[in-house]
Amino acid sequence: QVQLVESGGGLVQPGGSLRLSCAASGSIFGIYAMGWFRQAPGKQRELVAGITSGGGTNYADSVKGRFTISRDNAKNTVYLQMNSLKPEDTAVYYCNLVRSTSSYWGQGTQVTVSS
């Protein structure tokens, strides 16, 4: 089994920054991709950013140029640096790990962008 623990969410003013972290533990081995998803009230969960074991990244169009995903393989941790935050970024952010045919989720962390 794999456990994912997110941290770093909170309340921030528009234009501000936050850094989310997700630490993976348990049966971590082999090649795996990690990513961040978010779900706003009344909306479907959507991909924000993903990163492969080799460091390849992809982003939702809505966050390109503002968010940066990175990972530390030695620590089994993935980060999401969020800059120039907007009210529409408000959501619960979930960490995801995909290995072979298995997908694991964290419990989520709330990000609220409001003045």
Phi, psi and omega per residue, in radians:
Q1 nan 2.723 3.135
V2 -2.158 2.357 3.065
Q3 -2.015 2.408 3.120
L4 -2.147 2.258 -3.135
V5 -2.175 2.043 3.132
E6 -1.621 2.696 3.029
S7 -2.694 2.858 3.036
G8 1.859 -0.065 3.106
G9 -1.267 3.031 3.117
G10 2.799 -2.896 3.139
L11 -1.779 2.288 -3.132
V12 -2.486 2.622 3.113
Q13 -1.367 2.700 3.061
P14 -0.939 2.403 -3.082
G15 1.571 -0.177 -3.118
G16 -1.446 -3.072 -3.087
S17 -2.280 2.660 2.998
L18 -2.520 2.676 3.058
R19 -2.174 2.073 3.094
L20 -1.650 2.533 3.068
S21 -2.214 2.599 3.085
C22 -2.441 2.018 3.140
A23 -1.783 2.239 3.124
A24 -1.766 2.453 3.089
S25 -2.486 2.939 -3.134
G26 1.809 -2.419 -3.051
S27 -1.442 1.189 -3.140
I28 -1.649 1.958 3.063
F29 -2.801 2.805 3.092
G30 1.354 -2.897 -3.090
I31 -1.595 2.289 3.112
Y32 -2.606 2.650 3.072
A33 -1.819 2.663 3.090
M34 -2.293 2.767 -3.131
G35 -2.877 3.023 3.089
W36 -2.116 2.333 3.037
F37 -2.103 2.865 3.056
R38 -2.503 2.688 3.121
Q39 -2.434 2.048 3.075
A40 -1.608 2.754 -3.135
P41 -0.966 2.258 3.092
G42 1.365 0.082 -3.115
K43 -2.119 2.829 3.093
Q44 -1.356 2.709 3.065
R45 -1.183 2.387 -3.100
E46 -2.285 2.636 3.083
L47 -1.261 2.305 3.054
V48 -1.719 -0.909 -3.122
A49 -2.790 2.602 3.111
G50 -2.366 2.734 3.128
I51 -2.531 2.328 3.139
T52 -1.482 3.008 3.117
S53 -1.117 -0.434 3.121
G54 -1.552 -0.035 3.082
G55 1.731 0.016 3.072
G56 -1.177 2.450 -3.058
T57 -2.213 2.730 2.990
N58 -2.553 2.639 -3.049
Y59 -2.363 2.645 2.944
A60 -1.184 2.550 -3.132
D61 -0.998 -0.582 -3.056
S62 -1.206 -0.287 -3.090
V63 -2.043 -0.070 -3.131
K64 -1.013 2.342 -3.136
G65 1.503 -0.200 -3.139
R66 -2.021 -0.604 -3.095
F67 -1.911 2.575 3.083
T68 -2.339 2.200 3.074
I69 -1.763 2.478 3.099
S70 -2.594 2.900 3.129
R71 -2.521 2.642 3.055
D72 -2.061 1.760 -3.066
N73 -1.128 -0.544 3.135
A74 -1.143 -0.515 -3.128
K75 -1.799 0.000 -3.080
N76 0.892 0.790 -3.058
T77 -2.244 2.447 3.058
V78 -2.087 2.532 -3.088
Y79 -2.139 2.686 3.001
L80 -2.341 1.879 3.065
Q81 -1.535 2.109 -3.080
M82 -2.033 2.025 3.118
N83 -2.020 2.862 3.115
S84 0.865 0.842 -3.067
L85 -1.143 2.542 -3.123
K86 -2.106 2.749 3.097
P87 -0.957 -0.570 -3.133
E88 -1.272 -0.099 3.026
D89 -1.445 -0.124 3.135
T90 -1.076 2.173 -3.096
A91 -3.101 2.989 2.903
V92 -1.550 2.225 -3.105
Y93 -1.787 2.265 -3.093
Y94 -2.038 2.394 3.020
C95 -1.542 2.509 -3.121
N96 -2.367 2.461 3.058
L97 -2.244 2.289 3.135
V98 -2.108 2.192 3.100
R99 -2.395 2.048 -3.082
S100 0.992 -2.092 -3.109
T101 -1.742 0.128 -3.095
S102 -1.818 2.490 3.117
S103 -2.289 2.337 -3.096
Y104 -2.179 2.582 -3.104
W105 -2.226 2.564 2.972
G106 -1.457 -3.131 -3.073
Q107 -1.466 -0.245 3.121
G108 1.687 2.618 3.068
T109 -2.377 2.357 -3.063
Q110 -1.404 2.299 2.997
V111 -2.096 2.140 3.131
T112 -2.158 2.172 3.137
V113 -1.965 1.918 -3.053
S114 -2.767 2.605 3.066
S115 -1.663 nan nan
